[in-house]
Amino acid sequence: MNIATKEQRADNSQPKKTVINSHDNRYDLTETKLLKKQIQSESQVRSYPRRIPIAITKAKGALVEDEQGHTFLDCLAGAGVLALGHNHPDINHAIINAIQNDCPQQTLDLTSPAKCLFIDALLDALPAAFAQNCALQFCGPTGADAVEAAIKLAKIVTGRENICSFYGGYHGMTHGALALTGNLSAKAHVTNLMPGVHFLPYPYAFRSPFLHSNTITEQSLHFIRSQLSDPESGITLPAAIIVEPIQGEGGVIPAPIAWLKGLRALCDEFNILLIFDEVQSGFGRTGKMFAFEHADIQPDILIMSKALGGGLPLAIIAFDKALDAWTPGQHTGTFRGNQLAMVAGTASLNIIKRDNLLEKVNVLGAFIKKELQKIQQNIPEIGEVRGKGFMLGIEFVSHKKDTLGHPQSHPEFCKAVQQEALKRGIICEIGGRHGAVLRLLPPLIITQKQAEHIVNTLSQAIHYVYSLEHNHV
């Protein structure tokens, strides 16, 4: 079955095979030939196939088709890489045109016309005040390598050793980036991670590390000030503080605007570099090109990857030229010269601007969030619906309390909802504390009908799991 183009679906944007009215009409996701081969040949480290056991054979826009011919609406989108969905025709045309005109494919850090055009497009996408005196550093093609570059640069510039990160933060799986990541399971058996990392409380009001969640912004900032100013805190001044303006893997937790402003002020006061990790939240996902723009502030170092390359691997850090303390070759990477990713990235940035996708993300993101909050009113297992734009999360809880008096996480309910959504044709991922947050990262190009389909399908999945939970089925 061919996956219809946007034009072909103009009057019917819902995947035909995923309009489900009965739980008996769900997909039977049996183990297929390709899945069996993957299990036989790949390492135990594989993760997504354990929760999303499908083999994708075709993809177009927000839709993917598996080996069995089932069509799914993709609300994972390569963990946010595919901002414009799969095989966007304009991006494909740009890549094909570059190849047909013998565009160099890898140039290390040698320049090229494609690179110059990409730099112009990226600088135009950055806030003008930040871009006007901005240096760009092309890294190895992953967010983790860009994180490594950012923390190395911060240490070089300041001459300090420590880095502060936050509870729930996710910054990658390389040695330094993993040290900055809050999740304990990923580093449970990895010894000798980067020293000098100190974790601070993130303003996660639903699971506040403080007694009173209604003043979490003030309490968190006061705690950070205490850590920085107390001569007995045990922590020497850090080179930098690294933070996600909206935590992704940690459970889709937006930092309050006032808190981001206060963190910026604290970093200025104590002469600490502020690093914003926008690997997942950047490039329109939150309704602004970058999530930090919601707070009308600027980072000292900005980390970008995922959607940056228009679906192809690319990572960059941006910082004020006054911080450019590198010596030649001090942080390198063979694949930092991925020209086709730059071509695709230029096309993607131009499309986001041309098609006014930020407005669409704001409108449809607010619609999805509001509709999910309506579902929440009748499902006590939904503890919170949160996020911005197309970076949304649903946290599931049980009727019990944890040791801190918070609603106890309900990962079993969350996993069941994810699986029911998958059987009904929606791909989404899990994250957050104990894996109890259902995460939505749909492409920026979804239509109103597809947004409605996401909500309707999740409603079916949630209500079905709720019925099982309470023995109504």
N, C-alpha and C positions, 0 to 999 in steps of 0.2 A: 504493500500500500504506500503510495506517495504521500508525503506530508505536504499539505496544501500551503501555498504561499499566502502572504498577507492579503494580496489582492483577491485570491480565490476564496478567502475566508471573510471577506468584507461584510457579508450579511450573516455569517455564522462562525464566529471566532472560537467557539468552544470545540475542543476535540470531540469528534463524533462518538467515539467509543467510550467516553468518560462521563456521559450524562447518566448518572446512576440514580435510580429511584428506589431501589431495593438492595439490601445488603447481599441478596442472593445473586446479584448481577455483577459482583466484583470480579476483577481479574484473578485468574488462577496462576500465580507466579511460581510455576514449577521450575525446578533446576534444569537449565538448558545445556546444550552441548558446550557453548562458549563459557558458561559459568563453571561447568565441571572442569574444563581445561584450565581456567584461571586458578581454581582451587588446587589443581594438581601441580601447576608450574610456578605460582607466585608465593612469595614469602608470607609468613603469618602476620607480617606487619600491615598487610592490606586492611583498610578500615571501612571505607564507604560501602563496598560490596556486602559487608556483613549486615548492614542496615537497609541497603537499597540493592537487593539481589536481582539486578537486571543487566542485560548486555545490550548496550545502545548500538543500533545499526544505522540510524538516520537521525538528522536533527535539522530543524529549520525554525528560526525565530524563537519563540518560547516553547516549542513543541519538540519532543524527541520520540522515537519509535524504537521498541526493543526487538529482540530476536524472534519473539513470538507474534509480532505485529501489533502489540499494544501501543497506544499513543498516550503520552504523559505530558502534562504541563509542568515545565521545569522551574520550580521555585528554589532550586539550589544554584543553578547557573554557574557551575564550576567554582562554587564557594565565592561567588561574586565576580569572577573573572569576566564572564560573558555579559557585560553591561548591556549590550545591544542584542543579546540572544545569539543563537547559533547561525552561522553562515549568513550574516547580514549581506545582502547583495552588493551594497556599496563598498563594504570592507573587502569582500571577496574580489570585486572588480579592481580595487586599488592594489591588492596583492598580486593578482594575475597580471595586471598591467606592468607592475614593477618587475616581475619575473620575465615577462616577454620583452622588456626593454633592458634586460641584462643588469638589473640593479644588483650591486654587490650584496651578498647575503650576510657575511660576517666581516667586520672591519676593525675588530678590537676597539680602540678609541680613536682611530682615524676618522676624519669627518667625511661627509658626503652630502649631496643635495637632499637626499631623503632625511638625513639626520638634521640638517639645518631647518627644513620645513617642519619637522616634528618639534624641534626646540621652539620655534615660533608659535606653533599651536599650543604647546604646553604652557609657555609663558603667558599667552593670551588667556588660558584657562585659570591660571592662578590669580588671586586677588592682586590688583594693580600695585598696591603699596608694598606687597611682598615681592612681586616679580621684578620691580624696577631696579633692584640692586641684588639680584638673586644669582647664585652660582648653582649649576646643576651638575650632579655627579652620577654618571651611569655606573651601575653596580652589576654584579652577577644577577641573572634573571629571576631572582626570587625575592620575596619580601624579607625573608630571613637574612639574606646577604646585605640588603639595604639597612636592616636593623644593626647588623654587625658594623657596617661602615659608620652609621650614625653614632654609635656608642664609642667607637674608636676615635672618631673626630672630636667628640665632646671631651674625651680624656686628653687628647693632644692639645686642644685649645685651652683648657682650664688647668692642665697639670694635676688634676685630681684623679682619684682612683674609683670612688664609689658611684654607683648609679642607683636611683630610686625608681621602683616600679610599683604596681598596685595589685591588691587582691583581685583575682579574676582576670588579670591582664593576659593577653596572648600575643606573643611577638615572634613565634617561629620555633623551629626544632633544631637549629644548629646550636653549638655549645653555648655561645654567649646569649643568643636569643632565648634559648630554653631556660637559662638561668634567670632571665627577666620574666618568664611566664609563671603565672600563679598556679596553674593546674599541677597537682602533686603526682598524679598517676604517671604522667609523661616522663617525670624525672626520678621516679621512685628507685630505679636500679641503675642510674647513671651517676657515677661519682666524679668528684673534682670539677664540678661546673664552675663557671667564671666566678671568682670571689668578689666581694665588695658590693653585692646586690642587697638592697634593703626594701622591704615591702611596706606600703602605706595603705590605709583603708580607703577604698573607692566609695563614692557616695551612692551606694546601692540601697535605697530607702526600703525596699521590700524585705531585705535581709540586712538591716542596718547593723554594723559592728558596734554601734553605740546604743544606749538604752532608749533614746528618744529619736525616732526616725524623722519626726517633723522638723527637726533642726539639724539634719544630717550635714547640710552644706556648711553651716557655721562650725559644727563640731569637727568635721573632717579637716577643714582649713586650720582650725585652732590646733588640732593634733599635729598637723604637718609643721606649723609654725613652732610648736613646742619641740619637735624633733630637731628642727634646724637651729634653734636658738639656745636650747638648753646645753650648757657646757658639760653636763653629766648624762646626756642622752646616749652616749656610746657610739654615735654616728658622726664621723667628720663630714663636712660639707661635701655633697656629691658634685660630680661633674655635670650631671644632668638628671632630670626627671623625665621619664618616658611614660606616655599615657595614650590610650585610645579615647578620643572624644565620645565615641560610642563603643563599648565593649562588644565584640562579636561572639567569639567562641565562649566567652565568659557568661553569655546569656542575654545578649542584646540589651545592654544597660546604657542608656544615654546619661552622660554626666550633666547635671544641672548647669544652665548657662552661668548663673552666679558663681558656681564652683569653678568653672573653667576660667572665668575672669579673675577670681581670687587666686587661683593657682598661677596664672600668668603674673599677677602682681607679686606673689611671694617669690617666684623665680627672679623677677627683676630686683626685688629688695635684697635677696641673698646672692645675687650674681651667679645664678644657676641656669644652665641652658635647658629650655623646655623643648622636648622632642614630641611631636605629634605623630603617632603611628596611624596613618590613614590608608593602610594597605587594603582593608576591606571596606571602609566607609567612604573612600574617596570616589570622585568622578560621577557625581550626581546621585549616588545611592540614597542620600538622606534628604534630597530636595534642594540642596545646594551643591556646588561643585565639590566642596570639601566640608566636612562636618564642623571643623573649627570655625567656619564662617558664621554659623548660627550664633556664636558668642561675640562676633566682631572683634576678634583678637588675632594675633599671629604667632606662629611657632618660631623658635630659633632654627630648628631643623625639622623638615617635613619628610616623612617616609612614604613613598608611593610604589605600588606594584599592582598585582591582580588586573583590574580593568584598564590600567595604564596602556598596555600594549594591544588594545583592541581584540583581545582573545589570545594573543601570542605572548611568550614570556618576556618580561621587561621589568626592571626595577630601577628607581632613581631616588636619590635624596636631594633636597633643595635647601639652601641655607644662605644667609647673608654673606656677601663676599668678604666681609671683615672677619668671618670665621674660617676662611679658606687657608688653613694652616698645614695642609698636606704638602709633603715633598713628592716629586714625580714618582709614580709607581707604588706609592705607599699603601694603596688598596686597589687591587686589580681583579680582573676576572675575564677569562677568555670570551665568554658570551655576552659581555656588556656592549658589543657592537652588533646586536641583532637587528639588521636593517629592515627586514620584513615586519618585525614587531613595530618598528618606528613608523613604517608606512601604514600599517593597520591602526596604530595609535593615532596618527594624524587624522586618518579617515574617521575614527571613532569620535575624537574630540570635535571635529567639524560637524558630524551628524548630531551630536548632543546639542550643540548650539543651533544648528540649522532647524532641527525639528522641535525646538523648544521643549526638550524632554524633562527639564527640571520642573516646569509647571505641571506636566503630566504626573511626575512622581509625587509632587505635593498633593495634587488632587486625588489621584487614585490611592496613594498611600494612606491619606486621611480617610478615604472611603473604606478601605480594607480594615484599618484599625478600628473605626467606628462600628463596623458590622461585627467584628470579632468581639468587641466589648458588649454588644447586644447579646451574643451567645453566652458570654461570661455571666450575664445576669441570671441565667437558668442552670448554670453548671458550677456547683460549688468547688469542683476540682480545678477550675481555672482561677489561679491566685492573682495573676496580673497579665494584662495585655500591654505591651510597651514597644517603643521604638520610634523611628522617624522615617518618613518616606517609604522606600522599599527595603528597609532593614528593620524587620518586625519580629517580635517574639511573644510566645504564649507560655507562661510558666504554670505548670501543673502541680497541685499540692494535695495532700490528704487531709483528713479531719484532725490528725494528731499534731502535736507541737514538737519541735526539735529541742535540743538541750539549751538553746538560746531563747526559746520562747517564740521562735518564728514558725509559720506553717511548715510542716514537714514536707520535703520534696517528694514528688510522686513519679519517679522515673518510669515505673511500670505503665502507668496511665499514658504518659507521654509517648513511650515507645509504641504502645498499642495504637494510639492515634496516628502516629507516623506510618505504621504499617497499614492501617485501614485507609489512610489517605492515599498511600501508594497503590493499594488494590483498586482504588477508585480513580486513579490516574493523575495524582498530584505528587511530585517529588519534592520533599522538604527534608531538612536536616534537624538534628538534635544537638543541644549544647547546654551550657549553664551548669549550675551546681547539681551534681549527681545525675546529669543528663536528663533534667526534668523540664527543659525549655525547648519548645518546638520553634524552629527558626525559619523565617521566610526571606529569601533573597531573590525575588523574581527579576527577570530582565527589565530594563527601563522601558522597553517597547511594548509591554503587554497592553491589551485593549481594555475598554470598560467591560465588555462581555467576559473577557478572560479573568478580570479582577472579580467579577461576580461569580464566575465559575470556581475560583479559588475559595471564596467565602462559602459558597453553597456546599462544595465538596468537603471542606474542613468541618462545616456544621454537621454534615451527615456522619463523618468519621467520629467526631467528638461525641455526638449524641448516641451513636452505636456503642462506643466504648463505655459511655456513662451507663447505658442500659445493661451492658454486661456486668459492670462494676456493681450495680445495684439489683442484679438478678431480674431484670425486666425482659430479658431475651432468653 
